Amino acid sequence: MKYGETPQLIKEDGTRLDGRKPEDPRPIHMEVGVLENADGSAYVSFGKTRVLAAVYGPREPIQKYMVLPDRAILRVRYHMAPFSTGERKSPAPSRREIELSKVIREALEPVVITELYPRTMIDLFIEVLQADGGTRTTGVTAASLALADAGIAMRDLVSGVAIGKVNGVLVVDIDEVEDMYGEADMPAAMATKLGLVTLLQLNGVLTKEEFVQAMEMAKKTLEKVSEMQRKTLLEKYSSVLQV
Amino acid sequence: MAEEKTIVLPGDKLNGSELEVRGLGRNYATYKLGNEVYAALPGVLEISEEKKVFIPLENIYIPKPGDIVIGIVINVGLSYWTIDIRAPYNAVLTAQEFLNRPFNPANETLSLYLVEGDYVIGKISSFDRFRSPFITLKGSDKFGKIVNGKVIEIKPSRIPRVIGKKRSMINMLIEESGCDITVGVNGLIHIDCENSHLEDVVTLAIKRIEAEAHTSGLTDRVRSFLKEQLSNS
């Protein structure tokens, strides 16, 4: 490979560098209630991307000027731990983290029934422990699990996944390398039961047909992710059904 | 048992006109979309021949007038105390309410009576989601500052189980242990016993109720647990 050349990300047999088929997500692991002090918490990993989410509230707002008279405010802090990347990341919030906090907040606002808790504040902390691509979508997935764990009223769970285009092939759940050298990166989050797309970004170029196909792939994967989220929550309450 | 129990999660459809929602968070546990009713909180759906009952498993305590609550003083003001009642809203206890006489902040200071960290039992007198909840101490001789015994915390969603159907569980606890037990709807329970050993046993019993809240025959099991523990001592 020469300098400036795109590496071969799809092998000759059609599989990706880590052996996955284009439509396969990485191995997904989910846990809820992992933190004792938080009102709700969740840990989600997509392959090597590992994210911890914690929810506090609804609680009395710290700054009174922030309150809204008719609903709760949702505060989201997406943060990457200094040790989450190959090279140390400064712990100060970067421009990217501030933007992603906003994007994740907007991905969750349509499902959280904030009107039930007027004049309060819901704090959501998303800590990326290890970054390997798809941190914002993993963050959204963890955050919605943590909100359900906290007992905050929600219309549906939100799940996220990033679709990418590498070497001209659409692939599901791209990792760091595919994100870096690929042609396009499209993170998406959906409330699958409601059929709502709550987060959609696109970095790179997709044709109209590719976009439609990518959305279809995202929808298919997210239904599976959502099923896993439900399974994780069901496991937490399984003891309830045992007499 | 003719009842069928399933767990439902936010977004699951709970259709059926004869749906009954029970428990503390019943006003917050479901939402309507079109003509359908959906769950907004994780909960148990009990389907029997006559009806469907939905009981939320997680919820947040939202005050409502008439609730008996236990709170901690977190701030002493000029003419009122701010009380943390483990709700999204802090409650207010006025000096007039506590002292039961007119109060002039120019002559007296409130820290003589209650300071930060003191526990108070009271009743929510008013709350309309636009103003903070107010606490009244009228209505029972138990209301006021807690001076002895201990206060334990459990999940607010488990409180109905600690009280039981027609107070069966709480009456059994009081009968068996001989302690004075006051349950705050916000998840705090005040236990006042003859000795600390009894208090510990009652605490264990309540923690057991919290852990096994959704099992049947719990009252009898807790009764035998209490008897066993008390006969050992």
Chai-1 contact restraints between the chains, C-beta under 6 A:
chainA,res_idxA,chainB,res_idxB,connection_type,confidence,min_distance_angstrom,max_distance_angstrom,comment,restraint_id
A,P58,B,P88,contact,1.0,0.0,6.0,A-B,restraint_1
A,R59,B,P88,contact,1.0,0.0,6.0,A-B,restraint_2
A,E60,B,N90,contact,1.0,0.0,6.0,A-B,restraint_3
A,I113,B,A40,contact,1.0,0.0,6.0,A-B,restraint_4
A,L116,B,Y28,contact,1.0,0.0,6.0,A-B,restraint_5
A,Y117,B,P88,contact,1.0,0.0,6.0,A-B,restraint_6
A,P118,B,R129,contact,1.0,0.0,6.0,A-B,restraint_7
A,T120,B,P88,contact,1.0,0.0,6.0,A-B,restraint_8
A,A148,B,P10,contact,1.0,0.0,6.0,A-B,restraint_9
A,G151,B,L41,contact,1.0,0.0,6.0,A-B,restraint_10
A,G151,B,E58,contact,1.0,0.0,6.0,A-B,restraint_11
A,G151,B,N59,contact,1.0,0.0,6.0,A-B,restraint_12
A,G151,B,I60,contact,1.0,0.0,6.0,A-B,restraint_13
A,A153,B,Y28,contact,1.0,0.0,6.0,A-B,restraint_14
A,A153,B,A40,contact,1.0,0.0,6.0,A-B,restraint_15
A,A153,B,L41,contact,1.0,0.0,6.0,A-B,restraint_16
A,M154,B,P10,contact,1.0,0.0,6.0,A-B,restraint_17
A,M154,B,A40,contact,1.0,0.0,6.0,A-B,restraint_18
A,D156,B,P10,contact,1.0,0.0,6.0,A-B,restraint_19
A,D156,B,G11,contact,1.0,0.0,6.0,A-B,restraint_20
A,K193,B,G11,contact,1.0,0.0,6.0,A-B,restraint_21
A,R230,B,L9,contact,1.0,0.0,6.0,A-B,restraint_22
A,L233,B,L9,contact,1.0,0.0,6.0,A-B,restraint_23
A,L234,B,I7,contact,1.0,0.0,6.0,A-B,restraint_24
A,Y237,B,I7,contact,1.0,0.0,6.0,A-B,restraint_25
A,Y237,B,L57,contact,1.0,0.0,6.0,A-B,restraint_26
A,V240,B,H214,contact,1.0,0.0,6.0,A-B,restraint_27
A,L241,B,K5,contact,1.0,0.0,6.0,A-B,restraint_28
A,V243,B,T215,contact,1.0,0.0,6.0,A-B,restraint_29
A,V243,B,S216,contact,1.0,0.0,6.0,A-B,restraint_30
